[in-house]
Amino acid sequence: MTKIRPFKAVLYNQEKNKDLSRLVCPPYDVISQSRQEYYHNLDPHNLIHILLGRDTPGEDKYERAAKFFNDWLKNKILIQDDKPAIYFYSQEYKIRGEKKARYGFISLLHLETQKSSLFAHEHTRIAPKEDRIKIIRQVKANLSPIFVVFADQKRMIKRTCDHSIKNEKPFIDITDDEGVSHKLWKLTDPAVLTEIGNQMQRENLFIADGHHRYEVACMYRDELCKAQTSFTGEEPFNYIMAYFTNTDSRGLTIFPIHRLVKTPASFDLDSFKSKVKDYFDIEEVKDKARLFFLMEKAGHIEHVLGMCKDKRYWLLRLKNVKILDKEISDKPAEYRMLDVSVLNYIILKKILGMDLQAQNDDIQFIHDTDELLRRVDEDASYMAFVLNPVRIQQIMSVALKGERMPPKSTYFYPKVLSGLVVNKF
């Protein structure tokens, strides 16, 4: 059973901070090194100084983060709400000129200790979890919400928007540097909070973003449980801050994450293509625009991959889905039918001989196609593989089978900003 509850969020004090857009940042795991520097230089009170501090010789960045957090609270840079609330959140953005809007809310989610209605879809890695457990031990707060989707068959989010939000002014209204509008409202009416809580009890939840943060929250809870003389399950560390939105495809955008692959010195393109032809029909296309057009068109009815090398472009069409039954025989059909599984098992593992289980520096994950193609064009030792986006129904089907998606399969957009609300234990 899903259990949520309102909370008293820690917020930037808008009397002291007039421009909140200078203080927020994306989730830590999508911030590149150059963007990290950008946010560090943007404002001395940008959350990046706590969320993802610089590595400084002789200084513990996690202890420094805790000092920043506590000092900002003491000096009223950050303040805590005086009553528990659920925070309704709207994001308006454009994709290829089309206006889109996504609605949801932020509350606390109970970390279940037994079989629950929360499903994860992505494998996690050790290094990010080691980093995040250190920050949570020191700061004792959820700095960013995890991102959760659910079916919302009763249209609870829309009803909340229509009845409680529509004619109210948001208390946060900013536009980020990607042009995405972010608005937040406080829901404090006990009847509304009870209705949302009751409705969520019946929902299956799927983690879209934040798998590492969720697992770390469970690790932290288990650590503190061992130190407790009594344990009720309702202590603050038994909850994690979460953003909830429904699976309405009109407002939920999922981008693919493409692969930039380092080829060995002995790599021969003609030999490689000859092996690929055992599994795929290969069509060379004149330019990247044509490649993306054909991929989007064909992706509705068949398994296709894009391949780029030496400023040339190819469309790869899987010859027969029965190939997947043989090459990915240890996985359920829902997993086998993912394009990223086709790429991983047939191209990367079977033909290129890569170990998918190892930490492989020869594979880079890039969601921005312009950056991907720039990188492959600049260095002849690379080749790029382009993917179509995964559908939300595929993610849910894989999760319900008890499987995890291949690493770096999805890029949910837009991201939920860090710094709008913080959950202090």
C-alpha positions in Angstrom: 0.0 0.0 0.0 1.3 3.4 -1.0 1.6 5.8 2.0 2.3 9.5 1.5 2.1 12.5 3.9 2.4 16.3 3.8 5.5 18.0 5.2 6.9 21.3 6.3 9.3 22.1 3.4 12.5 24.1 3.8 12.3 26.9 1.2 14.4 29.8 0.0 13.3 32.9 1.9 11.9 35.1 -0.9 12.2 38.2 1.2 16.0 37.8 1.1 16.2 36.0 -2.3 14.3 37.9 -5.0 15.4 35.8 -8.0 14.9 32.2 -7.2 16.0 31.2 -10.7 19.6 31.9 -9.6 19.3 29.6 -6.6 17.9 26.4 -8.1 19.6 23.7 -10.3 18.8 20.4 -11.9 19.2 17.1 -10.1 22.8 16.2 -9.3 23.0 13.3 -11.7 22.4 15.3 -14.9 24.8 18.1 -14.1 27.9 18.1 -16.2 31.2 19.4 -14.9 30.9 22.6 -16.9 27.3 23.1 -15.7 28.5 22.4 -12.1 30.9 25.3 -12.5 28.2 27.5 -14.0 25.8 27.0 -11.0 28.7 27.5 -8.5 29.5 30.8 -10.1 25.8 31.9 -10.5 25.1 32.7 -6.9 26.8 31.9 -3.5 23.5 30.5 -2.3 22.7 28.3 -5.2 21.8 24.9 -3.9 24.6 23.4 -6.0 27.0 24.4 -3.1 25.2 21.8 -0.9 23.9 19.3 -3.5 27.1 18.9 -5.5 30.0 20.8 -4.0 33.4 21.2 -5.5 36.2 18.8 -4.6 38.8 20.8 -2.7 42.0 19.3 -1.5 42.1 18.9 2.3 38.4 19.7 2.7 35.5 17.3 3.3 32.9 18.5 0.8 30.1 16.7 2.7 30.9 18.4 6.0 31.1 21.7 4.1 27.6 21.0 2.6 26.2 20.4 6.1 27.8 23.7 7.3 26.3 25.6 4.4 22.9 24.1 5.0 22.8 24.9 8.8 24.3 28.4 8.3 21.7 29.2 5.6 18.9 28.1 8.0 20.4 30.1 10.9 20.7 33.2 8.7 17.2 32.8 7.2 18.5 32.3 3.7 16.4 29.1 4.0 13.2 29.0 6.1 10.9 26.2 7.1 7.2 26.3 6.4 5.0 26.6 9.5 2.4 24.0 8.6 2.5 20.7 6.6 1.6 20.9 3.0 1.6 19.0 -0.3 3.2 21.1 -3.0 1.4 21.2 -6.3 3.8 21.6 -9.2 3.3 22.6 -12.8 5.9 22.7 -15.6 5.3 24.3 -19.0 7.7 23.7 -21.8 8.1 23.3 -25.6 9.2 20.3 -27.6 9.9 21.1 -31.3 7.7 24.2 -31.0 4.8 22.3 -29.4 3.6 23.6 -26.0 3.4 21.0 -23.3 2.4 21.0 -19.6 3.1 18.5 -16.9 1.3 18.6 -13.5 2.1 16.8 -10.3 2.8 17.3 -6.6 5.6 16.9 -4.1 5.0 15.1 -0.8 6.7 12.6 1.4 6.6 8.9 0.5 7.0 6.1 3.0 10.0 3.8 2.5 8.3 0.4 2.7 10.1 -2.4 4.4 7.9 -5.2 3.0 6.4 -5.9 -0.4 5.1 -2.6 -1.7 3.4 -1.0 -4.6 6.6 0.9 -5.7 8.5 -0.5 -8.7 12.0 0.5 -9.8 12.9 0.2 -13.5 16.7 1.0 -13.6 19.8 -0.6 -12.3 22.0 1.4 -9.9 25.7 1.8 -9.6 27.9 1.8 -6.4 29.8 5.0 -6.9 26.7 7.4 -7.0 25.2 5.6 -3.9 28.5 6.0 -2.0 28.4 9.7 -2.8 24.8 10.3 -1.9 24.9 8.3 1.4 27.7 10.7 2.5 25.7 13.8 1.8 22.5 12.5 3.5 24.4 11.5 6.6 25.8 15.0 6.9 23.0 17.2 5.8 20.2 15.0 7.1 17.8 16.1 4.4 16.3 15.1 1.0 17.7 17.9 -1.2 15.9 16.7 -4.4 12.7 14.7 -4.8 12.7 11.4 -6.6 10.5 11.3 -9.7 7.6 8.9 -9.5 4.8 8.2 -12.1 1.5 6.5 -11.6 -1.6 5.7 -13.7 -4.0 8.1 -11.8 -7.1 6.4 -13.3 -9.3 8.6 -11.1 -7.7 11.7 -12.5 -6.9 13.0 -9.1 -4.2 15.4 -10.3 -6.5 17.1 -12.7 -9.3 17.4 -10.1 -6.8 18.9 -7.7 -5.7 21.4 -10.3 -9.3 22.3 -11.3 -10.6 22.6 -7.7 -7.7 23.8 -5.6 -5.2 25.5 -7.9 -6.8 27.0 -11.0 -7.7 30.4 -9.5 -4.8 30.6 -7.0 -1.5 32.5 -7.4 1.6 30.2 -7.1 4.0 31.1 -4.4 6.9 30.1 -6.7 6.9 31.1 -10.3 10.2 31.0 -12.2 11.6 30.1 -15.6 14.8 28.1 -15.8 17.7 28.5 -18.3 16.1 26.0 -20.7 12.9 28.1 -20.9 10.9 25.7 -18.7 8.3 27.4 -16.5 8.0 26.1 -12.9 5.1 27.0 -10.6 4.4 25.7 -7.1 1.3 26.0 -4.9 0.8 24.9 -1.3 -2.1 22.5 -0.5 -2.9 22.7 3.2 -6.6 22.1 3.4 -7.0 18.9 5.5 -9.8 17.6 3.3 -7.7 17.9 0.2 -4.7 16.3 1.8 -6.8 13.4 3.1 -8.3 12.9 -0.3 -4.9 12.8 -2.1 -3.5 10.4 0.6 -6.5 8.1 0.3 -6.3 8.0 -3.5 -2.6 7.3 -3.6 -3.0 4.2 -1.3 -4.5 2.3 -4.3 -1.9 3.3 -6.8 1.1 1.3 -8.2 4.1 3.7 -8.3 7.1 3.5 -10.7 10.3 5.4 -10.1 11.2 7.4 -13.2 14.3 9.2 -11.8 16.1 8.9 -8.5 16.8 5.2 -8.2 20.1 5.9 -6.4 18.5 8.4 -4.1 15.7 6.0 -3.2 18.1 3.1 -2.4 20.3 5.5 -0.4 17.3 6.6 1.6 16.6 3.0 2.4 20.3 2.4 3.4 20.2 5.5 5.7 16.9 4.3 7.3 18.4 0.9 8.0 21.5 2.5 9.5 19.4 4.6 11.9 17.1 1.8 12.7 20.0 -0.2 14.1 20.9 2.7 16.4 17.3 3.1 17.8 16.2 1.5 21.0 12.6 1.6 19.7 11.4 1.8 16.2 7.9 2.9 15.0 8.3 3.1 11.3 7.1 6.7 11.4 10.4 8.5 12.2 11.3 11.2 9.7 14.0 9.1 8.1 11.4 6.5 7.1 10.2 8.9 4.4 11.6 10.3 1.2 10.6 13.5 -0.7 9.0 12.5 -4.0 7.5 14.2 -7.0 4.4 12.4 -8.4 2.9 12.8 -11.9 0.6 10.6 -13.9 1.4 8.7 -17.1 -0.5 11.0 -19.4 1.7 10.9 -22.5 0.7 14.5 -23.5 2.7 16.0 -20.7 5.2 13.3 -19.9 8.2 13.5 -22.3 10.9 10.7 -22.4 14.0 11.3 -24.4 16.3 8.4 -25.4 19.9 8.2 -24.2 22.2 7.4 -27.1 25.6 5.6 -27.0 29.0 6.9 -28.0 31.3 3.9 -28.4 35.1 3.9 -28.6 36.2 1.5 -31.3 39.4 -0.5 -31.0 42.5 0.4 -33.0 41.9 -2.7 -35.2 38.3 -1.7 -36.0 37.3 -2.2 -39.6 34.0 -0.6 -40.6 33.4 -3.0 -43.6 34.0 -6.1 -41.5 31.8 -4.7 -38.7 28.9 -4.0 -41.2 29.2 -7.5 -42.6 28.6 -8.9 -39.2 25.7 -6.5 -38.6 24.0 -7.7 -41.8 23.5 -11.1 -40.1 20.9 -9.5 -37.9 19.9 -6.3 -39.6 19.0 -4.8 -42.9 21.3 -1.8 -43.4 20.4 1.3 -45.3 22.8 4.2 -45.7 21.0 7.6 -45.6 22.2 10.9 -46.9 22.2 13.0 -43.7 21.2 13.1 -40.0 17.8 14.7 -40.7 16.8 11.9 -42.9 18.1 9.3 -40.4 16.0 10.8 -37.6 12.9 11.0 -39.8 13.2 7.4 -40.8 13.8 6.2 -37.3 10.8 8.0 -35.9 8.6 6.7 -38.7 9.8 3.1 -38.5 10.0 3.0 -34.7 6.2 2.5 -34.4 6.2 -0.8 -36.2 9.7 -2.3 -36.0 13.0 -2.4 -34.2 15.4 0.2 -35.6 18.8 1.7 -34.6 20.7 4.6 -36.1 24.5 4.3 -36.6 26.9 7.2 -37.3 30.5 7.2 -38.1 32.9 9.3 -40.2 30.0 11.7 -41.0 28.0 8.8 -42.6 24.7 7.6 -41.4 22.9 4.2 -41.5 19.5 2.9 -40.5 19.6 -0.6 -39.0 16.3 -2.6 -39.2 16.2 -5.9 -37.2 15.4 -8.7 -39.6 13.3 -10.9 -37.3 12.2 -10.5 -33.7 12.9 -14.3 -33.2 16.6 -13.3 -33.1 15.8 -11.7 -29.7 14.4 -14.9 -28.3 17.8 -16.6 -28.9 20.2 -13.8 -28.0 18.3 -12.5 -24.9 16.8 -15.8 -23.8 17.2 -15.1 -20.0 14.9 -12.1 -20.0 11.1 -11.7 -20.4 9.6 -10.6 -23.7 8.9 -7.1 -22.3 12.7 -6.7 -21.8 13.7 -8.3 -25.0 11.5 -6.0 -27.1 13.3 -2.9 -26.1 15.5 -1.2 -28.7 18.2 -0.6 -26.1 18.2 -4.3 -25.4 18.7 -5.0 -29.1 21.6 -2.6 -29.2 23.2 -3.9 -26.0 23.0 -7.6 -26.7 23.4 -7.8 -30.5 25.7 -4.9 -31.4 27.7 -4.2 -28.2 27.9 -7.6 -26.7 27.6 -10.1 -29.6 29.4 -8.2 -32.4 31.8 -5.8 -30.5 32.4 -8.3 -27.6 31.8 -5.7 -24.9 31.1 -6.7 -21.3 27.8 -5.1 -20.4 28.2 -5.9 -16.7 31.5 -4.1 -16.2 32.1 -0.4 -15.7 33.0 0.3 -19.3 34.7 3.6 -20.1 34.5 2.8 -23.9 30.7 3.5 -23.8 29.4 7.1 -23.1 25.8 7.9 -22.6 24.6 11.1 -24.2 20.9 12.3 -24.5 21.6 15.4 -26.6 21.8 14.4 -30.3 23.7 17.5 -31.3 26.4 16.8 -28.7 26.5 13.1 -29.7 27.0 13.9 -33.4 29.6 16.6 -32.6 31.6 14.2 -30.5 31.5 11.4 -33.1 32.4 13.8 -35.9 35.4 15.2 -34.0 37.0 11.9 -33.3 37.3 9.1 -35.9 37.9 6.5 -33.2 34.2 6.8 -32.1 31.0 5.5 -33.6 27.5 6.5 -32.3 24.3 4.6 -32.0 21.0 6.5 -31.9 17.9 5.2 -30.2 14.2 6.0 -30.4 12.6 6.9 -27.0 11.2 4.2 -24.7 7.5 4.5 -24.1 6.2 4.8 -20.5 4.1 1.6 -21.0 7.2 -0.3 -21.8 8.9 0.9 -18.6 5.9 -0.1 -16.5 5.6 -3.5 -18.2 9.3 -4.3 -17.5 9.0 -3.2 -13.9 5.9 -5.2 -13.3 7.8 -8.3 -14.5 10.3 -7.7 -11.7 13.0 -6.6 -14.2 15.2 -3.5 -14.4 15.7 -1.6 -17.6 19.2 -1.5 -19.1 21.2 1.3 -17.5 20.7 4.7 -19.0 17.6 3.9 -21.0 15.5 6.9 -20.3 15.8 10.7 -19.9 12.6 12.1 -18.4 12.1 15.8 -19.3 11.8 18.3 -18.0 13.7 17.6 -14.8 12.3 18.5 -11.4 14.4 21.3 -10.1 16.5 21.0 -6.9 16.0 23.8 -4.5 12.3 24.5 -4.8 11.6 22.5 -1.7 13.8 20.5 0.7 12.8 17.9 3.2 14.7 18.4 6.5 14.6 15.4 8.9 
